[in-house]
Amino acid sequence: MSEADRRRPEHSIAIAGGGIIGMSIAWRLARGGWAVTVYERAALGHEASWAGAGMLSPGGEIDTASPLAPLAIESRRLYPAFVRELEETLGSPIDYQECGGLDLAYSPAELDALKDRAKRQSDLGIASKPVAAGQVSTFWPRVRTDKLAGARFYPGDAIVNPRDVMSALAAACRARAVSVVESCSVCRARISPNEVAVETAHGAQNHSALVIAAGAWSNSISVSGTDPLPPVEPAKGHLIGYQQPQQTCNTIVRHGHIYILQRANGLMIAGSSVERVGFDRDIQPEIIHSLAERAGFLFPHLRDTTPSEGWIGFRPASETLHMGMWGSPRLYLAYGHYRNGILLAPVTAERVSAAINANLGMR
């Protein structure tokens, strides 16, 4: 197919949203021969994809059988190849660490809860193993062991730097001639049997289909000609970072509602909070202080250290994860990933691109 043919409306896909979900779908579709245009309301990857810590942790996120469980497990399985292909395109490494995850228990009751949880997870295919308190002090000497009852280690958990992934996706999409239009929101979409008219502040353009992958902003798009969009709202989260020597924290460490991990550049990240306050971008000092206190509990050497940075992001919170066709073969949704957008990027790209190919005929 010639480039001119690819750019005809019947061969083109519009994507609203240039975060890790939208760009992963764009890359996948472009590799399959589609002409793709990404419309991003701000700058590529500068919202939830920039803010995310980057945990790839079915062990930390999945507790019981649910629609999310098999998707999370499948997407984790896809990640090594996903990263490898992006590294080959970018020509430089992505900070991806198969470091595992460590869940701590500081009382017998907490340890029993970890054991019960591990049994449920084992039925789903998520492996873990018990770790005695003495082993924690041997292998993770910086972790607090005072009154530690025990722990569980999840060897399948990993981390990735989502900012590295976004840089690689931008390069991979450019290499595939994906058109990226930044500072350009999709305002309206008119769905008809044979095409979709996508309206932005820059004008209207017809495409074969539209994928809405705009995270917490997804249902701000007015859609006509099909079912109303399902709701999504921002769930604000604070994170803090400490610049520390490399290998200070060589696994994901979790206890209750806090996690700590360390990127290859030494940045040790602690998170996270959840606030339903709309799109309020203010950083709240009391939440930063609370996160720092909890980080200092798990890593005592941090108690007298001030975080080097703090930031916020907006998770797309929805009752249901949306990943596929919505009401018409001309419209597809890819939002509602909440805490798992980084983890679910590969499987979302596979599922959405497969649905488009099946419904619109290009394989």
QUIWOWO-V145444 format. One record per residue. SS is DSSP state (2 for helix, 1 for strand, 0 for the rest). PHI is phi in whole degrees, -180 to 180 (NA if undefined). Layout:
ss:phi
SS:PHI
SS:PHI
This chain:
ss:phi
0:NA
0:-75
2:-62
2:-62
2:-64
2:-61
0:-85
0:-68
2:-54
2:-73
2:-118
1:-119
1:-122
1:-101
1:-125
1:-93
0:123
0:-112
0:-91
2:-64
2:-71
2:-61
2:-73
2:-66
2:-65
2:-59
2:-61
2:-62
2:-67
2:-64
2:-65
0:-89
0:105
0:-79
1:-83
1:-127
1:-121
1:-105
1:-105
0:-119
0:-65
0:-125
0:-117
0:-54
0:65
0:-106
0:-115
2:-61
2:-68
2:-78
2:-80
0:-62
0:-70
0:101
1:-74
1:-116
0:-133
2:-55
2:-63
2:-93
2:-111
0:-105
0:-115
0:-130
0:-61
0:-163
2:-59
2:-70
2:-56
2:-67
2:-67
2:-64
2:-66
2:-66
2:-67
2:-62
2:-65
2:-77
2:-62
2:-57
2:-69
2:-58
2:-67
2:-60
2:-66
2:-68
2:-62
2:-64
2:-72
2:-74
0:81
0:-148
0:-75
0:-102
0:-72
1:-127
1:-128
0:-87
0:-100
0:76
1:-136
1:-121
1:-99
1:-101
1:-128
0:-110
0:-159
2:-58
2:-64
2:-65
2:-66
2:-62
2:-64
2:-64
2:-63
2:-63
2:-64
2:-62
2:-63
2:-64
2:-67
2:-60
2:-64
2:-93
0:96
0:-100
0:-90
0:-153
1:-144
1:-71
1:-130
0:-72
2:-57
2:-64
2:-69
2:-61
2:-67
2:-76
2:-91
0:-132
0:-65
0:-81
0:-76
0:-64
0:-115
0:-61
0:64
0:-71
0:-89
1:153
1:-159
1:-132
1:-110
1:-111
0:-68
0:-84
0:-77
1:-151
1:-134
1:-142
0:-84
2:-64
2:-70
2:-63
2:-63
2:-65
2:-61
2:-69
2:-64
2:-61
2:-67
2:-65
2:-70
2:-61
2:-64
0:-101
0:64
0:-70
1:-88
1:-116
1:-117
0:-90
0:53
0:-148
0:-83
1:-80
1:-92
1:-141
1:-140
1:-107
1:-91
0:-129
0:-60
0:-112
0:-166
1:-132
1:-93
1:-101
1:-108
1:-129
0:-64
0:-90
1:126
1:-114
1:-144
1:-88
1:-138
0:-67
1:-160
1:-123
1:-110
1:-98
0:-137
0:-98
2:57
2:-68
2:-96
2:-62
2:-89
2:-80
0:-83
1:-85
1:-118
1:-123
0:94
0:-157
0:-64
0:-60
0:-71
0:-69
0:-71
0:-149
1:-139
1:-76
1:-113
1:-69
1:-138
1:-97
1:-136
1:-130
1:-135
1:-122
1:-82
0:-132
0:-58
0:-58
0:70
0:-63
0:-133
0:-100
0:-152
1:-78
1:-112
1:-132
1:-156
0:61
0:-102
1:-123
1:-132
1:-138
1:-145
1:-134
0:-79
0:-62
0:-81
0:97
1:-70
1:-98
1:-108
1:-122
1:-156
0:-152
0:-101
0:-135
1:-133
0:-97
0:-130
0:69
0:-96
0:-75
0:-91
0:-66
0:-89
0:-92
2:-57
2:-68
2:-75
2:-60
2:-63
2:-63
2:-62
2:-65
2:-63
2:-69
2:-64
2:-68
2:-67
2:-78
0:-125
2:-54
2:-68
2:-87
0:-61
0:-104
0:-114
0:-87
0:-54
0:-79
1:-160
1:-142
1:-154
1:-131
1:-149
1:-119
1:-75
1:-85
1:-97
0:-145
0:-63
0:-135
0:-77
1:-107
1:-153
1:156
1:-66
0:-132
0:79
0:-158
0:-67
0:-97
1:-136
1:-135
1:-112
1:-146
1:-152
0:92
0:-75
2:52
2:-84
2:-121
2:-63
2:-66
2:-59
2:-89
2:-57
2:-62
2:-71
2:-64
2:-61
2:-65
2:-67
2:-69
2:-65
2:-64
2:-65
2:-64
2:-63
2:-68
2:-85
2:-112
0:96
0:-92
0:-127
